[in-house]
Each structure stands twice: as structure tokens, then as C-alpha cells.
């Protein structure tokens, strides 16, 4: 009986920090993006509202990269 009580005490002490930190993690992980206006969109990389730019007419062997808003050679990101 004494061994069982010791094991339960050790398990409770080991789980205490986890139990106290769990409620704090929910508030930290639930960030909402800004409310962008006038047709802007939320860009999580720069953490700002961005105005969408129309795709440019890229030259031969290039494509429009919407993430960086530039023409890139085919095969590059």
C-alpha cells in the first residue's frame, strides 16, 4: 500500500506543471488576424494587411509568383 501511495504522489507531482500550464496555452495559440479593409488580405508572413496586386505579364520562360509579387524564372520558387 505504501508503494502505491508513493507512486501516486510522484505521478501527481510530475503532472502538476502540465496541468497548471495547459489553460495558458489556449490563449496564446488563438491569435486572430487583423480586420483588413478595402479588398486587402491578411498576409501571415509579414503579419500585415496587403493590397492584392494584379499578375504581371511575365516574359517567356517566367511565371508570376503571387507570394513575392514578382516574375520568376520557371523552376524557381
N, C-alpha and C positions, 0 to 999 in steps of 0.2 A: 504494500500500500504506500509506503514511504517513497519507493522508487517512482511510482505512478504520479504522485503529487509533485515530485521534483521535476519530472519530465513535463508535466503540465505547466509548471511555473516557468521553466526555461522557454517553452513554446510561447507563452503569453508575453514574456519579456522580449523575445525576438520579434514578435508580431506587433508590438506597441508602436514603434516608429512608423511602420507602414500604415497602421490604422489611423494615426494622427495626421499623416501627410496626404492621405487619399482625398479628403474633401478640398484641399488646397489645389490639387492638380486640375480639378474640373473647371475652376475659374480661370486658370492660366491658359488652358488649352482651347478656350472657346472665344477667341477674338473674332470680331466681325469687321468686314471691310468697310471703308468709308462709303457714304451715300453719294455716289458720283452723279453729276447733273449734266444736262445739255448733251446727251449722247455719249458721254465719256464712259470708259470701262475701268474696272479695278485691275491694276497690274500688281500681283503679289510679289514680283521680283523687285521692283523699285518701291513698293509699298505706297503708291500714289495713284491718283486718277489720271488716266491717259486719254488723249483725244485720238480716235482712230484715224489713221492716215490711209488714203486710197493707195492701192497697189500701183506701183510704177510700171511702165512698160520696159522691162529689162531686155538687154541685148541678147543676141544669140549665145547660147551656152550658159545662160544665167537664169536664176529664178528669184522670185520675190520672197524674202524671209520676213514674215509678219511679226516675228518676235523682236527682231532688231530693226525693222523698217528700212532695210537696205536690200539692194540686189546682190546676190552671192553667186559665185561660180557653181555649176552643178557638181554635186558630190560633197559640198561643204555645208555645214550647219550654220 
